[in-house]
Amino acid sequence: MNRALVVRSEACLLHVPSAEIWVGVRTPGTELPERATRIEQTLRAAGHRVRDAAAHDDDVLLRVHDPRLVEHLRTVHGRWMASGIPELVGQDRVVPYLMPTAGMLDGLPEREPVAVHAAAGRWCYDTMTLVGPGTWEAARGAVDVTLTAVDAVGGGEPLVYALARPPGHHVTRSAYGGSCYLNNAAVAAQALRDAGHDRVAVVDVDAHHGNGTQALFYDRADVLYASLHVDPGAGWFPHYAGFADETGRGAGAGANLNLPLPEGTEDGRWLEALDRIASAVGAFGASALVVSLGVDAAADDPESPLQVTHDGYERAGARLAELGLPTVAVQEGGYHLDTIGSLVEVTLRGLAGP
Ligand SMILES: [Zn+2]
């Protein structure tokens, strides 16, 4: 059997969100460091080669994201701890309480607020994505994992898996959320473009639409974003994006494909949608592929609105492998600790081809 090269980093374990705050209620959260350790254990046991990430500079990252967002994430927890809020109200994680929406500003310039608790909402669009002491190191470590994976593909590896944590596909150019901080898949696509691939496709199989990746490439003709996900129109995150009529804009018209699916979708219909996406990638003429590999569409995932099986994930990988493209698979969601490793492993088995 062909096996993937796996890239990982110890830094990815440093992010400990401690909670998510949803509709005002603090819950323990599910995006835990153990997700990464479980995946790594399973992949090592299955015989995949494992490599540590190498440090990379900020060049690609700062072209994908607004440099002010990157600087905010790098510094905000230190500013929060120094602000007195932890002593005042007992909150040691950065949580926004006010978001400056377009409706609030009504045309006024978006200023950088002085108070750190207000700045928190300038760059984050939900209350579920808390920043703690190791969040920056982990998110930046995930970027190093991703860039090391792209380097390995450039060196001739046909399939490299980036064990990136925290995930990234909900981050736009200048706003983070959805348990994501920096958009690893977008960094991979941009780095592949920089490495000489004229056209790159991003296929997102996470249960949720990757609104961040879509937004980052929405105006561009050189990167196709294609996603199958639970229908945001039926009330699912990210609610405001992921609809079928979002097909790209300007030069990017036609280079965005959303296939929203009903809650409860099983393998058959999910794989039909995946097949449509694979055909679109072929027609697009991509010379490299990024897979946003979320395994939270699996039936046993606590976050899952979809009912995909292990066999479904393996067959999805095999269908994408038929494209014959050098592939970087980047970890996104997936929260069931007992099966997250095996779901990733079977998908890589499919992606590695016969
Ligand atoms: Zn997800």
Residues whose N, C-alpha, C, O or C-beta is under 5 A from the ligand:
A	BS01	ZN	D206 A207 H208 G294 D296 G333
